[in-house]
Amino acid sequence: MTLTLYQHPLASFCHKVLIALYESGTVFEPSLVDLADPDSSAAFLDLWPVGKMPVLHDAARGATVPETSIIIEYLDQHYPGRLRMIPKDPEEALQTRLWDRFYDLYVSVPMQTIVGDRLRPADAKDPHGLNAARATLDMAYGMIARQMESREWATGTHFTMADCSATPALFYAGIVHPFGVGHETVAAYFERLIARPAARRVLDEARPYFDMFPFREAMPERFLKEDA
Ligand SMILES: N[C@@H](CCC(=O)N[C@@H](CS)C(=O)NCC(=O)O)C(=O)O
């Protein structure tokens, strides 16, 4: 097996790359990273001292590839599958990278801030950071609602890397900060995303770990059942 993905099945950024791999039909070996386990954590930090998952290792090319967007571009270049994640057309490729960044930076990152705040001790909460994260999500939902009035997928008619990014971003953000009234096109886009077999597979693999999610009590019931 040439490709190994160091990942955890609950982690949202790991979902982004797993969706790209499953959509493309690319064969790889998953390797579980448990940051709570000192040995697993130390081995992962040796691989990528930043300590953020996932990381791809390609034994055939002797390459260690971090950062989700770079991993997906690397896979597109060196292991093209049945679906291209970055379109060949340069303008479409730019739009894909733009909306990929958008979902990572303005949906996933504020979602992580909200989740992270819940894990902080009572005397170390950050109400200012929390309010800013919720304001960023409101802004992002408004932009996505307008963007998705006229599109099937994030950038148009083709599923791309931007949709890989959008799937876990909207899954977890929708739990910690619901889309709300006026954002029906966001909810409809999210339903299209999670209806795809690749997304369903990722959620099936994450389900055994949902009890570890700090907002477990806010998860819609339908995600807790198999065949959600
Ligand atoms: N910019 C990174 C973000 C990755 C990221 O935030 N990963 C989270 C899991 S979803 C992580 O490894 N968190 C562990 C930590 O911060 O200690 C990417 O796109 O790969």
The ligand as an SDF file (V2000), in Angstrom:
LIG
                    3D

 20 19  0  0  0  0  0  0  0  0999 V2000
   -5.2550   23.7840    8.2020 N   0  0  0  0  0  0  0  0  0  0  0  0
   -5.2660   22.3960    8.6090 C   0  0  0  0  0  0  0  0  0  0  0  0
   -6.2490   22.2380    9.7700 C   0  0  0  0  0  0  0  0  0  0  0  0
   -6.2630   20.8210   10.3230 C   0  0  0  0  0  0  0  0  0  0  0  0
   -6.9080   20.7360   11.7010 C   0  0  0  0  0  0  0  0  0  0  0  0
   -7.2890   21.7460   12.3310 O   0  0  0  0  0  0  0  0  0  0  0  0
   -6.9860   19.5060   12.2150 N   0  0  0  0  0  0  0  0  0  0  0  0
   -7.5130   19.2750   13.5430 C   0  0  0  0  0  0  0  0  0  0  0  0
   -8.4980   18.1010   13.5020 C   0  0  0  0  0  0  0  0  0  0  0  0
   -9.9830   18.5380   12.6600 S   0  0  0  0  0  0  0  0  0  0  0  0
   -6.4000   18.8510   14.4790 C   0  0  0  0  0  0  0  0  0  0  0  0
   -5.5060   18.1410   14.0930 O   0  0  0  0  0  0  0  0  0  0  0  0
   -6.4730   19.2740   15.7460 N   0  0  0  0  0  0  0  0  0  0  0  0
   -5.5560   18.8190   16.7240 C   0  0  0  0  0  0  0  0  0  0  0  0
   -4.9820   19.9270   17.5370 C   0  0  0  0  0  0  0  0  0  0  0  0
   -5.2090   21.1020   17.2250 O   0  0  0  0  0  0  0  0  0  0  0  0
   -4.2890   19.6160   18.5120 O   0  0  0  0  0  0  0  0  0  0  0  0
   -5.6100   21.5140    7.4250 C   0  0  0  0  0  0  0  0  0  0  0  0
   -6.3370   21.9580    6.5050 O   0  0  0  0  0  0  0  0  0  0  0  0
   -5.1110   20.3710    7.3590 O   0  0  0  0  0  0  0  0  0  0  0  0
  1  2  1  0
  2  3  1  0
  2 18  1  0
  3  4  1  0
  4  5  1  0
  5  6  2  0
  5  7  1  0
  7  8  1  0
  8  9  1  0
  8 11  1  0
  9 10  1  0
 11 12  2  0
 11 13  1  0
 13 14  1  0
 14 15  1  0
 15 16  2  0
 15 17  1  0
 18 19  2  0
 18 20  1  0
M  END
$$$$
